[in-house]
Amino acid sequence: MTTVPQRIILAGLLAALAACGVPRPVDSPLTPDGGRLYTAADIAKMQVATAWDVMRHIGVYNLTPAVDGRDARATTRRGHNSLLLSSADEPVMLLDGVRFDDPGILRQISASSIAELRIYNGIEATVRQGTNSGAGLVDIRTKSAPDSA
């Protein structure tokens, strides 16, 4: 039988364990173009080291590290797409306007070098990148990128 102080300690321990559950996505307000914008200041507040860590902190996609010589994967959190394509659940990823297929590259991009990161849902991504982007779009602009105004 437990005493009252032991019950209080046990209840506190269980509450602490529950608080350490699955990270909740970090949302930023929608921008007029339909995306979610994370600025360099937002990213600095996250206190993370790489773009991979930023994406995990934001929580929009499930990131799976590379294993057995295969590329890393970034898939939607909403479940599998109804399309029968191997990449239908993976977002299109752009770095300074250049598309890349291996999300493992995110581990090589310093979080402090990111000027802004925009995430578009499937509909907005399709408008911007075409029908092959139904799982969304991740557009990363670094501080060293030339202005595209």
Backbone bond lengths (Angstrom), bond angles and torsions (degrees), N, CA, C in turn:
res aa  C-N    CA-C-N  psi(-1)  N-CA   C-N-CA  omega(-1)  CA-C   N-CA-C  phi
1 M - - - 1.439 - - 1.533 108.26 -
2 T 1.334 116.02 138.97 1.459 120.02 -178.76 1.515 110.67 -96.64
3 T 1.298 115.01 151.06 1.456 120.07 178.11 1.524 109.24 -89.04
4 V 1.314 117.32 171.40 1.454 122.54 -178.37 1.538 111.39 -60.13
5 P 1.356 120.61 -48.32 1.470 119.07 178.53 1.537 112.62 -61.02
6 Q 1.336 116.90 -36.16 1.461 119.14 178.12 1.528 110.96 -65.77
7 R 1.320 116.78 -36.68 1.470 120.64 178.48 1.522 110.51 -66.43
8 I 1.323 116.85 -38.97 1.459 120.63 179.27 1.525 109.87 -65.25
9 I 1.321 116.19 -44.38 1.463 120.67 178.55 1.521 110.03 -63.36
10 L 1.310 117.71 -43.68 1.462 122.15 179.58 1.528 110.97 -62.93
11 A 1.331 117.42 -42.25 1.460 121.29 178.83 1.532 110.26 -63.87
12 G 1.331 116.73 -40.77 1.462 120.62 177.95 1.515 111.70 -64.76
13 L 1.328 116.48 -40.21 1.460 121.20 178.66 1.523 111.04 -64.45
14 L 1.327 117.51 -42.98 1.465 121.02 178.16 1.523 111.28 -64.71
15 A 1.321 117.64 -38.38 1.466 120.93 177.97 1.523 110.31 -65.03
16 A 1.329 116.92 -39.67 1.458 120.71 178.74 1.526 110.97 -65.50
17 L 1.316 117.20 -40.31 1.467 120.48 177.56 1.516 111.53 -65.16
18 A 1.328 117.02 -39.10 1.465 120.39 178.98 1.520 110.83 -65.69
19 A 1.318 117.74 -33.96 1.464 121.79 179.86 1.521 111.88 -69.96
20 C 1.315 117.91 -19.31 1.469 121.84 -178.54 1.525 112.04 -92.28
21 G 1.307 118.01 19.30 1.459 122.12 -176.99 1.518 112.38 -69.97
22 V 1.321 116.05 -156.92 1.458 123.17 -177.69 1.521 108.94 -63.93
23 P 1.335 117.62 131.83 1.462 119.04 -179.43 1.521 111.14 -64.51
24 R 1.315 115.97 139.34 1.458 120.95 178.04 1.519 108.90 -86.62
25 P 1.334 117.52 144.28 1.453 119.58 179.16 1.525 111.60 -59.40
26 V 1.318 115.94 143.97 1.448 122.07 176.03 1.520 106.65 -96.03
27 D 1.324 116.99 115.58 1.456 120.39 -178.09 1.509 110.83 -99.75
28 S 1.302 114.91 141.78 1.454 120.82 168.66 1.526 105.45 -111.91
29 P 1.310 117.64 160.11 1.468 118.16 -178.99 1.526 111.12 -65.71
30 L 1.324 115.35 153.38 1.458 120.29 177.37 1.523 109.75 -69.18
31 T 1.314 115.59 139.73 1.457 121.26 176.08 1.527 108.69 -89.23
32 P 1.324 118.45 165.74 1.474 120.03 -179.98 1.527 114.04 -57.34
33 D 1.335 117.64 -26.47 1.470 119.83 179.20 1.523 112.70 -85.18
34 G 1.325 118.32 5.30 1.459 121.72 174.71 1.510 115.92 90.47
35 G 1.312 118.28 2.94 1.456 121.32 -179.68 1.518 112.19 -101.55
36 R 1.298 115.30 173.62 1.462 121.50 172.21 1.523 106.38 -107.96
37 L 1.317 116.04 124.21 1.449 121.81 -174.56 1.518 110.69 -105.84
38 Y 1.325 115.64 129.51 1.463 122.42 173.93 1.518 106.17 -119.29
39 T 1.321 116.85 115.58 1.461 122.44 -177.54 1.526 110.01 -86.14
40 A 1.323 115.69 173.93 1.466 121.04 177.15 1.527 110.23 -59.14
41 A 1.332 116.84 -36.83 1.472 120.11 178.64 1.527 111.25 -66.28
42 D 1.333 117.05 -41.17 1.474 120.81 177.43 1.527 110.60 -61.99
43 I 1.321 115.71 -42.46 1.463 121.30 -178.18 1.525 110.39 -68.09
44 A 1.335 117.53 -38.05 1.466 120.94 178.55 1.531 110.80 -62.26
45 K 1.338 116.74 -35.75 1.472 120.62 178.69 1.529 111.96 -66.65
46 M 1.324 116.64 -24.65 1.471 120.61 -179.54 1.523 111.65 -71.22
47 Q 1.325 117.90 -21.93 1.461 123.43 -179.29 1.529 111.69 54.40
48 V 1.328 115.14 56.38 1.458 122.19 179.39 1.525 108.91 -121.62
49 A 1.329 116.42 164.90 1.466 120.96 -173.54 1.532 114.31 -98.26
50 T 1.325 117.58 -36.87 1.468 120.50 -173.21 1.521 111.24 -130.03
51 A 1.326 115.78 168.80 1.464 120.77 176.28 1.535 110.67 -62.98
52 W 1.323 117.26 -32.11 1.471 121.56 176.14 1.528 109.51 -59.57
53 D 1.340 115.87 -45.07 1.461 120.41 179.30 1.528 111.28 -65.78
54 V 1.329 116.88 -36.35 1.469 120.65 177.12 1.520 109.38 -61.33
55 M 1.326 116.69 -47.82 1.467 120.81 -179.49 1.523 111.91 -62.24
56 R 1.319 116.99 -39.27 1.471 119.85 177.51 1.520 110.42 -67.05
57 H 1.319 117.21 -38.01 1.462 121.77 -179.75 1.525 110.90 -66.91
58 I 1.331 116.42 -40.82 1.464 121.02 179.05 1.525 109.71 -65.36
59 G 1.327 117.50 -40.70 1.459 121.92 172.20 1.517 116.71 80.29
60 V 1.313 119.15 18.32 1.460 120.85 179.77 1.527 111.48 -78.89
61 Y 1.335 116.63 -34.42 1.463 121.60 -177.41 1.525 110.80 -120.86
62 N 1.328 115.44 151.58 1.459 121.09 171.15 1.524 107.22 -84.83
63 L 1.315 116.70 123.40 1.461 120.68 178.92 1.514 109.46 -105.26
64 T 1.318 116.31 128.86 1.453 122.48 179.88 1.517 108.52 -118.49
65 P 1.338 117.91 121.60 1.470 119.47 -179.59 1.526 111.83 -64.98
66 A 1.316 115.64 160.57 1.466 121.67 179.18 1.521 110.11 -69.13
67 V 1.329 115.55 137.95 1.466 121.46 175.81 1.522 108.77 -139.44
68 D 1.292 116.72 150.24 1.465 122.80 174.33 1.530 113.14 53.07
69 G 1.326 117.59 36.99 1.448 120.55 177.66 1.510 115.29 78.93
70 R 1.330 118.61 -2.22 1.462 121.11 178.46 1.522 109.78 -86.45
71 D 1.331 115.60 160.12 1.451 120.93 177.05 1.525 110.18 -69.54
72 A 1.330 115.21 157.05 1.457 120.49 171.19 1.529 107.62 -66.23
73 R 1.330 116.33 163.81 1.467 120.10 -179.77 1.518 110.24 -130.58
74 A 1.304 115.08 145.96 1.458 122.98 171.40 1.518 105.80 -126.65
75 T 1.318 117.06 116.88 1.456 120.59 -178.35 1.519 109.77 -125.30
76 T 1.315 115.17 159.78 1.453 120.16 -178.91 1.516 110.16 -69.12
77 R 1.309 116.21 153.57 1.458 121.45 177.89 1.524 111.79 -84.54
78 R 1.310 117.27 -11.63 1.458 119.72 -174.36 1.521 113.41 -80.96
79 G 1.303 118.52 -2.91 1.455 121.35 -178.93 1.511 110.78 108.88
80 H 1.309 116.13 -177.04 1.458 120.72 -175.95 1.516 111.55 -73.92
81 N 1.320 115.04 144.70 1.437 123.37 176.45 1.521 108.18 -74.77
82 S 1.303 116.97 155.33 1.465 119.76 179.66 1.527 112.02 -79.47
83 L 1.322 117.99 -11.03 1.459 120.79 178.08 1.521 110.34 -76.07
84 L 1.305 117.07 143.24 1.452 121.39 -178.08 1.529 111.24 -95.64
85 L 1.297 117.01 53.69 1.453 122.41 177.41 1.519 107.84 -118.17
86 S 1.324 116.47 144.75 1.456 119.26 -176.45 1.525 112.19 -64.12
87 S 1.325 117.56 -28.89 1.458 119.80 -177.49 1.523 113.16 -104.93
88 A 1.327 118.98 12.27 1.459 121.60 -175.58 1.527 112.69 -65.95
89 D 1.313 118.67 -23.50 1.453 122.24 -179.31 1.520 112.63 -97.46
90 E 1.330 117.62 4.45 1.456 121.51 -177.85 1.519 110.65 -106.41
91 P 1.323 117.45 134.78 1.463 119.40 179.22 1.525 111.56 -73.30
92 V 1.303 115.73 156.96 1.462 121.32 170.87 1.526 106.03 -76.27
93 M 1.328 117.36 136.01 1.458 121.33 -179.54 1.522 109.79 -121.62
94 L 1.332 114.85 130.36 1.460 121.72 179.16 1.519 109.18 -122.11
95 L 1.316 116.01 137.98 1.465 122.50 173.70 1.515 106.72 -122.94
96 D 1.330 116.02 110.74 1.471 121.96 -176.37 1.524 111.20 52.81
97 G 1.331 116.21 39.56 1.457 121.72 176.69 1.508 115.71 86.55
98 V 1.329 118.08 -4.39 1.466 122.20 -179.20 1.529 108.88 -104.48
99 R 1.319 115.20 128.13 1.464 120.46 -178.39 1.524 111.00 -76.43
100 F 1.347 115.70 139.03 1.462 119.95 172.69 1.517 108.33 -133.74
101 D 1.343 116.02 148.43 1.455 121.42 -173.40 1.525 114.14 -100.15
102 D 1.318 117.76 -23.76 1.460 120.80 -176.22 1.526 109.88 -97.86
103 P 1.347 118.28 108.45 1.459 120.38 178.38 1.530 113.19 -61.51
104 G 1.333 117.82 -13.85 1.456 120.95 176.83 1.524 112.08 -60.64
105 I 1.329 116.63 -22.09 1.461 121.06 176.98 1.524 110.53 -61.89
106 L 1.330 117.01 -27.01 1.468 120.58 179.20 1.528 111.65 -58.19
107 R 1.327 117.56 -26.73 1.471 120.98 179.26 1.527 111.78 -71.69
108 Q 1.327 117.77 -17.13 1.463 122.01 -178.50 1.523 112.86 -95.24
109 I 1.323 117.02 -4.56 1.466 121.19 -178.27 1.526 108.50 -100.84
110 S 1.315 116.12 118.80 1.457 121.13 179.24 1.527 109.65 -67.80
111 A 1.315 116.91 135.12 1.465 120.92 178.91 1.521 111.11 -61.34
112 S 1.312 117.48 -33.12 1.460 121.04 -179.41 1.527 112.56 -71.39
113 S 1.335 117.99 -14.52 1.465 120.81 179.04 1.531 112.14 -90.55
114 I 1.324 118.36 -3.34 1.467 121.71 -177.93 1.524 109.87 -85.88
115 A 1.321 116.16 123.62 1.463 121.50 175.69 1.520 110.32 -82.66
116 E 1.337 115.90 -42.75 1.462 120.49 176.01 1.515 110.21 -158.98
117 L 1.303 114.69 152.78 1.459 122.18 178.11 1.517 106.10 -131.80
118 R 1.311 116.53 124.77 1.465 121.38 178.55 1.519 108.85 -116.46
119 I 1.312 114.73 137.74 1.462 120.76 176.88 1.526 107.69 -121.72
120 Y 1.326 115.22 126.62 1.456 121.39 178.79 1.517 109.04 -113.16
121 N 1.337 116.89 142.15 1.461 120.07 176.40 1.527 109.18 -74.17
122 G 1.308 116.92 179.24 1.462 121.66 -174.29 1.510 114.48 -58.50
123 I 1.333 117.64 -40.86 1.464 120.73 -177.88 1.519 110.36 -67.99
124 E 1.328 116.91 -50.00 1.460 120.45 179.92 1.529 111.24 -64.86
125 A 1.323 117.14 -36.40 1.463 120.95 178.78 1.525 110.58 -65.51
126 T 1.316 116.88 -39.00 1.458 120.70 179.13 1.528 110.69 -64.72
127 V 1.323 116.90 -37.76 1.466 120.59 176.99 1.520 110.14 -62.12
128 R 1.334 117.53 -39.26 1.461 122.09 -175.57 1.531 113.52 -84.78
129 Q 1.330 117.77 -38.64 1.466 120.53 -171.00 1.523 114.49 -118.44
130 G 1.312 118.62 -4.81 1.456 120.56 178.81 1.517 112.70 99.48
131 T 1.317 115.47 -176.59 1.457 121.73 -171.75 1.519 114.68 -69.45
132 N 1.306 118.75 -13.28 1.462 120.33 -179.48 1.524 112.36 -86.18
133 S 1.324 118.12 12.18 1.461 120.58 -177.34 1.521 112.22 -122.41
134 G 1.311 117.23 35.66 1.461 121.88 -177.83 1.513 114.45 -64.85
135 A 1.328 118.07 -19.02 1.463 120.77 179.64 1.525 111.68 -89.88
136 G 1.319 117.90 0.18 1.459 120.53 177.24 1.517 112.40 116.44
137 L 1.334 113.86 178.64 1.455 122.08 -177.79 1.515 108.56 -139.59
138 V 1.327 115.93 133.09 1.459 123.14 173.58 1.517 106.10 -115.47
139 D 1.340 116.38 116.16 1.460 121.85 -177.47 1.524 108.33 -116.51
140 I 1.325 115.96 111.40 1.472 122.29 -178.37 1.521 108.75 -106.46
141 R 1.320 115.97 127.27 1.463 122.16 175.07 1.518 107.52 -115.32
142 T 1.325 116.07 124.88 1.458 119.51 179.30 1.525 110.10 -90.49
143 K 1.319 115.37 164.81 1.461 121.20 -179.88 1.520 111.61 -67.47
144 S 1.328 117.64 -24.78 1.468 121.36 -179.04 1.513 113.59 -89.14
145 A 1.350 117.77 -1.73 1.465 120.52 -178.56 1.530 109.91 -72.12
146 P 1.329 116.90 143.32 1.452 118.88 175.73 1.524 109.70 -67.05
147 D 1.330 116.11 146.22 1.462 119.23 178.50 1.513 109.38 -64.95
148 S 1.337 115.08 136.81 1.456 119.61 -179.52 1.517 109.63 -113.04
149 A 1.309 116.57 50.33 1.459 120.72 -177.83 1.498 111.99 -89.12
